[in-house]
Amino acid sequence: MSVEILNFGCRLNTYEGEVMRGHAAALTNTIVVNTCAVTAEAERQARQAIRRAHRENPGAEIVVTGCAAQIDPASWAGMDGVARVLGNADKLKPESWLPGAGTEVSDIMLARDTAPQLVTEFMGRSRAFVQVQQGCDHRCTFCIIPFGRGPNRSVPIGAIVDQVRALVASGYNEIVLTGVDVTSYGPDLPGAPTLGQMIRRLLALVPELPRLRLSSIDPAAIDADLWRLIEGEARLMPHLHLSLQAGSDMILKRMKRRHTRAEGLATIARARAMRPDIGIGADLIAGFPTETDDLFAETLGMVEEAGIPFLHVFPYSERPGTPAARMPSVPKPVRKERAALLRAASARAAAGFYDRLIGRDVTVLCETGTAGHTEHFAPVRLVAEPGRLVRAQVVSADALGITAMAA
């Protein structure tokens, strides 16, 4: 074994994992654990992976990095088998991965820039991820990530174009733009371009890119240019994943979110009016502190009213140091029960969404040889070569997705 990268958490970590793979290519018998701090479960999984790696390969050098390591480096450095802990800034520096670079805990400092790193391969993946911004200037009461990622910083448009061109030249047919707070793109760059303006320029400058997709976006910050692209740009996939977090105005206020329940619903309705076939996803937290049965019913009702098919539900997880962690908590079994109810409502919406695709022609990005995703991000069963875009007709649907036959 040379270098093994174990990524946890967001798509940004996936991108950064490939940057580290390139920098660490000269190392041998090294395991890099790229941690996530969003939930206690994400940290638990990373710690479990470290213990397993040390047990199964006691001679390996284990390097821990990522947001959880950034926030609490000492606790990770104290684990058996951990040789080094790198902060989020250091992990992207080539010199951090030189043979003999050291075995101490690095000086953990938050990054203040976004030095572009060119990546040409995402090992084992048919779609590629491109970082467009880093960090966050907002302070949602439940979120620890700004302490791990620092303030909002945007990647210059030229660097994004260069990265996308390189990935398309490597054979990738779909690119996902990712970051910590993607809709905050641009105010720190000359001319303060918006996310929509950047995407418009990217698509114009890389006409050979077939498909572009966005990672999670804030419904309070979709700019006018992005709305126009959602409405009329065929290469921007009809799929929006919204950072809603709740469907109760009281809970949204206590979360310190910047949108209301009505504004979240209006965002979904506007997107569907522009692209009737659009796939809608959302992040929701179940059992946020102070959430009563009635307040939860407002969130569940929003999911049912909007019919959100692609829901990511997270039982609330206390993050030490955040304001929400000091609020009156909801019992953990109740959080899990509410999460299950939200997932069930989303599954019902998904089944209806899949049924409406029967008989339709779709374009599938094949990912495993037997499965892929449509432009709407509906999961598809289809036999085709991984990485290819295949035109197909949907012949059936069930609770797990759709079945299609190549045209």
N, C-alpha and C positions, 0 to 999 in steps of 0.2 A: 504494500500500500504506500502511496505517496501522500496525497492530501485528500481528506474526506471533509466535506462541508455539510454540517447539519443545521438547516435553517428553521427557525421557529417564527411564527407570526406573519407579518405583512409581506406584500409583494415587494416592498422596498428592500426588505431583508433578502429576498430572493435575488434581486439585482446586485446588492452589495456582496452577497455570497459568491457570485460569479466574478466580481472584481477581485475579491480575496483569492479565489481559486487561481486566477492569472498571476497575481503577485507572489503566491506561495508555491508556484510550480516547481521551484528548485528544492523544496523541502521534502523530507522523507518521513514516513510513519507519523504523520501529524493529523490530528482531528480538531477541526474548528467548530465550536458550538456557538452559533449566532443567535443570541437569546432575544426574547420578547418580554416586555413588562406590562402588556395591556391587562392581563388577568393573572391571578394566582395560579390558575391551571396551566397557563403558558409557561410560567416559571417552573412549576412542578414537573412538567414534561421535559424541560431542558435539564433539570437536575437529574431526573431519571436517566436521560440519555448519557449524561456525563458518568454516572455510576456504572451504567452498562458498558460504556466504552472502556472505562478503566478496568473493569472486571474481565472483559473479553480480550482486551489488548493492553496489558499492563505496561508494555514497553513504549506505547505511543505518547507523544507530547500532545497534551490537550490544551488548546487555546480557547479561552472563553471571551466572547465579545458581545456586542448588541446592547439594546436598551437596558435590560435588567442588570447587565454587568456595568454599564455606565452609571446607573443610579446607586448601586450597592456593590462596589468591586470587592470589598473585603470578604463578604460572605461567599462569593464565588471562588476567590483565591484560596479560601480555607478548605475547599473540598478536596478529598483525596484524588490524586492524579492530575490536578490542574497545575500546569506549568506556568501559564501566563494569562493575564487578564488585560485585554486591550479595550480602550474606550472607542466610541463611535468615530471619533476623528482619526485616531491612530490606525484603526483597522483598514482604512482605505489608502494608507500611505505605503508605497512600495518598500521603503526602508524598514518598515515594521516586520517584513516577512523575509528579510535576508537571513541566510543560515547563521546561527549564533547571535541573533538579535537580542538575546537576553531571556531570562526566565523570571523577571520580577513583574510585579503589578505596574502597569504603565501609569504615567501621570495622567489621570482621567480628567480631560478637559472637553468641554462642549465645542463642537466645530462651529466656526463662524463663517464658513464659505462653503461652496459646493464645487470643489475641484472636479471637473468631468473626468470620468474614467471610461475608456472605450472598451466595450464588451462585444464580442462577436459570436458567442455561443452560450446557450442556456442548457446545460447538460440534462438530457432526458426530457426536455420540454419542446412542444411544438409551437408555442407562442413565446414571445420575448417581452421583457419588461424594460422600460426606459424611465429613469428618474428625471423628473422635470422640476421638482422642488424638494426642499428638505426643511424640517422643523415646523413649528407652529407658534403663532403669536397669541392664540386664544387660550383661555384657561377654563375649560369645562371642569366642573367641580369633581368629576369622577376620574379625570384623566391624568396620568403621571408622565405621559410621553413627552411633553415639552421639556421636562427635566432630563430626559434621555437624549433628545434630539436638538434642543436649543431653539433659537428663533427662526422665523421663516426666511429662507434663502432660495432664490430661483436660479435655475440653470440657464445660461444664455441660449437664445434661440439657435445660434449657429452650432453650438455644441450638441444640442438635441438633434438637429438635422444631420450632423455628421454621424451620430450614434445610430439613428434610424437607417440611414443609408448603408452603414456597415452591416447592420443586422439583415436588411433586405438582401444585400449582396451575399450574405451567408445562407440565404434560402428561407428566411422567416417570412411568412405571409400575413402574420398578424402581430401587431405591436400594441402593448398596453402601456399607457402613460400612467406613471405612479409617483407617489410622494406621500408625505404625512398629511398635508392639507392642500390638495391639488388646486382647488379653486382660489387659493390665495396667491397663485402664481403671478409674478411680474412687477409688483410695486417697487421692488428694490433694483430693477434693471433700468437702463437708459430708456426713456420714453414710456416707462411703466406699461408695457403691453399686458393685456388681460390674457387669461387662459384661452378664450375663444380666438383672440387675435393670433396668439402663438400657434394654435392648431391650424388655423387657416393658412398661415405662412408655411408651416411644416408640410401640409398636404400639397401646397403649390410647388414647393421646392423638392419634394420627393414623390413625383407622380407615379413611380414604380411600386409604391407601397399599396397593396391591395386592401388591407383592413386595419383600421385604427379603433382602439377601444379605450375607455376611461376606467380607472379604478374608482374607488368610492369618492363621491363629491358632496359638498355641503349645499343643501338646497337653498340656503340663504345667500349664496354668492355665485349663482350662475349668471354670467354676463350676457349682454345682448348678442354679441358675436357668437357665443356658444349656442344660444338658443337658435340662431339662424342656421348654424351647422347641424344641429339636431334635426331641424325641419327639412333641410334640403341637401345635405352632403351624404351621398350614398356610401362613401368609404368610411364614414364615422358610423360605427355599428349602432343599430337601434336597441340600445341596452344602457340603462342608467342604474347605477347602484348609489343610493342616497344614504347619507349619514343622518338618519332621522332620530334614532336613539329612544324616542318615546312618542306617544300620541296623546298625552295629557298636557295641557298648558301649564298646570301647576308643576308637574314634574320637569317639563322642559325649562321652566324658570329656575327651578332649584338646581338643575344641571348646568345652568348658565349657557344654554343654547341660544342661538340667534334667530330662530324661527318659531312660529307657533304651529299648533296642530292644523289650523286652516291653511296656513302657508305651505305646509308639507303636502296636504291633499291637493292644493292648487297646483303645486309643482308637478305632481303625478298627472293630474288632469290635463295640464298644458302640454306635457310631453306626449301624452296619448292622442291629444287633438292634432298634434303635428305629425306624429308617426304612429298610426293606430296599431301597428304590430309590435310596438316597442316592448321589450322585456324590462320589467321594473324589479329591482332588488333594493334592499334596505338593511341597515344595521339597527337592531333594537336591543335595549338593555331591559331585562326582566327583574323586577324586585329591587328597583332603586330605592335607597333609603327614603322613608316616609310614604312610600307607595301603598295606599290603602286598596281594598278590593274595588272600590268605586273608581279610583284613579287608574288602576290597571284595566278595568273594563273599558275606559276611554281609549287606551292603547290597543286593546284587542279589537274594539269596534272600528278603529281606524284601519287596521289590517284587513278586516272583513269588508269594510266599505270600499277600500281602494283595491282590494283583490291583489295583494302583493305576492307574486309567485316565488321570488328568489330572496327569501328572508334569512339573514344571519342573526341568530338570537344568542345573546350572551347573558346568562344569569349574572346579576351584579356581583362584582368582585372588589372587595375593599383594597384600596391602594394606599398604604401608609403615607402620610404627608399631604394627602388631598383633602379638600373641605368636605367632600361627601363621606369620607371615612369617619368623620366626627358627627354625622347626622344619625338620628334614630334608625336602626337597621331593621330590615325585614328578615324573618327567620329563613335560613338557607333552604329548608324543605319547601317553603312557599315560593321562593325564587325559582326552584326547579320546576314546581308545578306550573307556575305561570309561563315559564319558558316553553314547557311542553304544549300548553294551550296555544301559544303564539305559533309554534312550529306546525301544529296541526292545522291552524287557520291558513297558514302559508301553503301547506301541502294541498289543501282543498283548492286554493287559488291556482296553484301550479297545475293540478290535474285539468282544470278548466282551460288554462292557457295552452297546455299540450294538445287537448282535444281540438281547439280552434285551429291548430296547425295541420290537422289531417287533410290530405289532398293538396296542400300547398307545396310549391317549389321553394327550397331553401338552399343556402350555400353553407356547407359544413367544413370547418377546419378539423381534419382528422388528427387524432392525438395518440391513439394507442394501437391502431390497426383495426380495431373493432368499435371504436367510440370516438366521439368528438362533440363539438358544440356548434349550433347554428349561429347566424349573425345576431339573434336575439338572446343568445347564451343558453338556449334550451339544450339539455343533454340529449345526444343522438346515438343510437346504435346503428352503425354503418361500417361495413368492411371496406377499408381503403388504406392506402399507404400513409403512415404518419407524416404530418407536415403539409399534406396536400390540401388544396381547396377543391371540394367536390360539389357539383350541382346535383341535387337529389330531390326526390319527391317523398313527402311524409305519407306513410301507408298505415300507421297505427300509433296509438299512444296508450300509456298507462301511468301509474303513479310515479314511476321512476324517470319518465322522459318519453321520447318518441323513437320510432323505428322508421328509417328512410331507405329508399332504394336509389342508387346512383342513376342519373338520367342517361 
